[in-house]
Amino acid sequence: MAAEGRVALVTGAQQGIGRAAAVALARAGADVALNYLDDRTATEKAAAEIRAMGRRALVVQGDISRAAEVDAMVVAVGQGLGVPDILVNNAGVYPRSPFL
């Protein structure tokens, strides 16, 4: 996958599949915006790994279930890295509730 010179936005990039997608896109040459909901520390670690590859990384908080937050996130990415060429829509929207 060649992504040199592209800007990618990966939602739910704080862990798991989203984090792996963000790192893979950086390895392929993209600059990456990493979206997270509630774990900035984990997202910053992924961003540091991407920066260590010589790529630009931007961490953006936002709840993808809220349209206004998605709009603000896309504006922030556009200002910080450029208009996204690639979207990995990984974040899931699900209700959090106690197991029992």
ROVO-300519 format. One record per residue: residue number from 1; residue in one letter; z, x, y of N, C-alpha, C, O in turn. Coordinates in steps of 0.02 Angstrom, whole numbers, plus 50000, padded with zeros to 5 digits. Layout:
N
NODE  seq  type  n.w  n.u  n.v  ca.w  ca.u  ca.v  c.w  c.u  c.v  o.w  o.u  o.v
NODE  NUM  a  Z  X  Y  Z  X  Y  Z  X  Y  Z  X  Y
...
This chain:
100
NODE  seq  type  n.w  n.u  n.v  ca.w  ca.u  ca.v  c.w  c.u  c.v  o.w  o.u  o.v
NODE  1  m  50000  50043  49941  50000  50000  50000  50000  50045  50061  50047  50084  50071
NODE  2  a  49950  50040  50103  49946  50079  50164  49967  50036  50222  49938  49983  50234
NODE  3  a  50017  50058  50258  50042  50020  50315  50049  50063  50378  50083  50045  50425
NODE  4  e  50016  50120  50377  50021  50167  50433  50002  50133  50499  49951  50100  50504
NODE  5  g  50046  50141  50548  50033  50113  50614  50049  50039  50621  50037  50010  50674
NODE  6  r  50075  50009  50569  50091  49938  50571  50165  49928  50587  50206  49973  50579
NODE  7  v  50181  49868  50611  50250  49848  50623  50266  49792  50574  50230  49742  50570
NODE  8  a  50321  49800  50537  50341  49750  50489  50408  49720  50510  50451  49754  50537
NODE  9  l  50415  49656  50497  50479  49621  50506  50500  49595  50438  50463  49557  50406
NODE  10  v  50559  49616  50415  50584  49595  50351  50648  49555  50362  50697  49582  50389
NODE  11  t  50647  49492  50342  50707  49451  50349  50751  49462  50287  50727  49477  50233
NODE  12  g  50816  49456  50298  50863  49467  50243  50860  49538  50217  50863  49549  50156
NODE  13  a  50856  49586  50263  50846  49656  50244  50911  49694  50234  50910  49755  50226
NODE  14  q  50967  49661  50233  51031  49696  50227  51045  49719  50157  51086  49764  50147
NODE  15  q  51013  49689  50107  51027  49707  50037  50971  49686  49992  50924  49651  50013
NODE  16  g  50975  49706  49930  50931  49682  49877  50857  49689  49890  50833  49742  49912
NODE  17  i  50820  49636  49877  50747  49636  49882  50725  49650  49954  50677  49688  49964
NODE  18  g  50758  49621  50003  50739  49632  50073  50746  49705  50093  50702  49732  50126
NODE  19  r  50801  49735  50073  50812  49806  50089  50759  49849  50055  50731  49894  50086
NODE  20  a  50746  49835  49992  50696  49873  49955  50626  49865  49986  50588  49913  49990
NODE  21  a  50610  49805  50009  50545  49794  50041  50540  49833  50106  50488  49862  50121
NODE  22  a  50594  49833  50145  50595  49869  50209  50584  49944  50198  50545  49976  50233
NODE  23  v  50619  49972  50150  50613  50043  50135  50543  50059  50108  50514  50110  50127
NODE  24  a  50516  50016  50065  50448  50027  50038  50396  50025  50093  50349  50065  50094
NODE  25  l  50403  49979  50139  50356  49975  50195  50359  50038  50238  50308  50063  50262
NODE  26  a  50419  50063  50249  50426  50126  50287  50394  50184  50250  50360  50225  50281
NODE  27  r  50403  50187  50185  50371  50240  50146  50295  50235  50150  50260  50286  50146
NODE  28  a  50270  50174  50159  50198  50164  50164  50173  50176  50235  50113  50171  50248
NODE  29  g  50219  50192  50282  50198  50210  50349  50214  50161  50404  50198  50174  50462
NODE  30  a  50245  50105  50388  50260  50055  50439  50325  50070  50476  50371  50101  50449
NODE  31  d  50328  50048  50538  50391  50044  50573  50420  49976  50555  50383  49927  50549
NODE  32  v  50486  49972  50547  50515  49912  50517  50572  49883  50558  50617  49919  50580
NODE  33  a  50568  49818  50569  50624  49780  50598  50661  49748  50540  50631  49713  50499
NODE  34  l  50726  49760  50537  50767  49735  50483  50812  49679  50509  50855  49690  50551
NODE  35  n  50801  49620  50484  50841  49562  50504  50900  49555  50456  50895  49567  50396
NODE  36  y  50957  49534  50484  51016  49520  50443  51052  49460  50473  51041  49442  50530
NODE  37  l  51093  49430  50432  51134  49374  50455  51204  49396  50473  51228  49383  50528
NODE  38  d  51238  49430  50426  51310  49442  50436  51336  49510  50414  51396  49520  50413
NODE  39  d  51292  49557  50397  51317  49623  50375  51278  49678  50411  51234  49710  50383
NODE  40  r  51297  49689  50474  51263  49739  50515  51270  49809  50485  51223  49848  50487
NODE  41  t  51329  49825  50457  51340  49892  50430  51290  49909  50375  51261  49963  50375
NODE  42  a  51280  49863  50329  51232  49875  50275  51161  49882  50302  51122  49924  50278
NODE  43  t  51145  49842  50352  51078  49844  50381  51067  49910  50418  51013  49938  50415
NODE  44  e  51118  49933  50453  51113  49997  50489  51103  50055  50440  51068  50103  50456
NODE  45  k  51133  50051  50381  51123  50103  50330  51050  50105  50307  51021  50159  50299
NODE  46  a  51021  50046  50297  50950  50043  50278  50906  50070  50334  50858  50105  50322
NODE  47  a  50923  50052  50396  50885  50076  50454  50889  50152  50459  50840  50185  50476
NODE  48  a  50948  50180  50445  50956  50253  50448  50912  50287  50395  50883  50340  50409
NODE  49  e  50907  50257  50337  50863  50284  50284  50790  50284  50307  50753  50331  50294
NODE  50  i  50771  50231  50340  50702  50225  50366  50690  50277  50421  50637  50309  50422
NODE  51  r  50736  50283  50466  50729  50333  50520  50725  50404  50492  50690  50446  50520
NODE  52  a  50761  50417  50438  50759  50483  50406  50690  50500  50379  50674  50558  50368
NODE  53  m  50649  50449  50368  50580  50458  50346  50533  50471  50404  50473  50484  50395
NODE  54  g  50560  50469  50465  50519  50479  50524  50488  50415  50551  50444  50418  50594
NODE  55  r  50509  50358  50525  50484  50294  50548  50534  50264  50597  50593  50281  50597
NODE  56  r  50510  50218  50639  50555  50182  50684  50584  50122  50647  50550  50090  50607
NODE  57  a  50647  50108  50663  50680  50050  50633  50720  50015  50687  50751  50047  50729
NODE  58  l  50719  49949  50684  50756  49908  50732  50796  49857  50692  50769  49823  50648
NODE  59  v  50860  49852  50707  50904  49804  50673  50911  49743  50719  50930  49750  50777
NODE  60  v  50897  49684  50691  50900  49622  50730  50939  49569  50692  50922  49552  50635
NODE  61  q  50990  49543  50723  51030  49490  50693  50997  49423  50708  50970  49413  50762
NODE  62  g  51000  49378  50660  50973  49312  50672  50978  49269  50610  50970  49293  50554
NODE  63  d  50991  49206  50621  50994  49156  50567  50926  49123  50563  50906  49086  50609
NODE  64  i  50889  49134  50509  50821  49108  50504  50818  49033  50497  50764  49003  50498
NODE  65  s  50876  49001  50488  50876  48927  50484  50879  48895  50553  50879  48834  50559
NODE  66  r  50883  48937  50605  50887  48912  50674  50826  48937  50713  50817  48997  50725
NODE  67  a  50784  48890  50733  50720  48907  50765  50730  48950  50827  50691  48997  50838
NODE  68  a  50779  48936  50868  50790  48975  50929  50807  49047  50912  50786  49093  50948
NODE  69  e  50844  49058  50859  50862  49126  50839  50801  49163  50812  50793  49223  50823
NODE  70  v  50758  49128  50776  50696  49159  50751  50652  49179  50810  50624  49234  50812
NODE  71  d  50645  49134  50859  50606  49150  50919  50633  49213  50954  50595  49257  50972
NODE  72  a  50699  49215  50963  50730  49273  50996  50721  49337  50955  50711  49390  50984
NODE  73  m  50723  49331  50890  50714  49389  50846  50643  49416  50854  50634  49477  50859
NODE  74  v  50594  49373  50854  50525  49396  50860  50512  49428  50928  50477  49478  50932
NODE  75  v  50542  49400  50980  50536  49430  51047  50567  49500  51046  50538  49547  51073
NODE  76  a  50627  49506  51017  50662  49571  51014  50620  49623  50976  50617  49681  50997
NODE  77  v  50590  49603  50921  50547  49649  50883  50487  49669  50924  50468  49728  50926
NODE  78  g  50456  49621  50957  50398  49636  51000  50415  49687  51054  50376  49732  51069
NODE  79  q  50473  49678  51084  50494  49724  51137  50515  49792  51110  50504  49844  51141
NODE  80  g  50546  49792  51051  50573  49854  51023  50523  49896  50984  50526  49958  50987
NODE  81  l  50478  49864  50948  50431  49901  50905  50358  49882  50917  50313  49921  50902
NODE  82  g  50347  49823  50944  50280  49796  50951  50274  49733  50910  50317  49718  50869
NODE  83  v  50221  49696  50922  50210  49633  50888  50204  49646  50813  50166  49690  50792
NODE  84  p  50241  49609  50771  50238  49621  50699  50169  49606  50670  50138  49555  50686
NODE  85  d  50146  49652  50628  50084  49642  50590  50098  49613  50521  50057  49579  50491
NODE  86  i  50159  49629  50497  50178  49611  50429  50244  49573  50432  50290  49592  50468
NODE  87  l  50248  49518  50394  50310  49480  50388  50328  49476  50314  50288  49453  50273
NODE  88  v  50388  49497  50298  50416  49486  50231  50471  49434  50241  50526  49449  50265
NODE  89  n  50455  49373  50223  50501  49317  50233  50546  49311  50172  50537  49268  50129
NODE  90  n  50596  49355  50169  50638  49363  50111  50703  49323  50115  50729  49302  50063
NODE  91  a  50729  49313  50174  50795  49281  50181  50793  49210  50154  50745  49174  50164
NODE  92  g  50845  49192  50121  50851  49124  50095  50899  49084  50137  50945  49110  50167
NODE  93  v  50887  49020  50139  50932  48974  50174  50966  48932  50121  50933  48894  50084
NODE  94  y  51030  48939  50117  51066  48901  50068  51136  48887  50095  51163  48927  50133
NODE  95  p  51164  48831  50075  51232  48817  50099  51282  48861  50062  51277  48871  50002
NODE  96  r  51330  48887  50098  51384  48925  50068  51442  48878  50056  51463  48843  50102
NODE  97  s  51466  48878  49995  51523  48835  49979  51565  48868  49925  51540  48910  49888
NODE  98  p  51628  48851  49922  51672  48880  49871  51647  48863  49801  51622  48808  49789
NODE  99  f  51654  48910  49756  51632  48901  49687  51670  48844  49653  51640  48803  49619
NODE  100  l  51734  48843  49664  51774  48790  49632  51779  48733  49679  51810  48682  49662
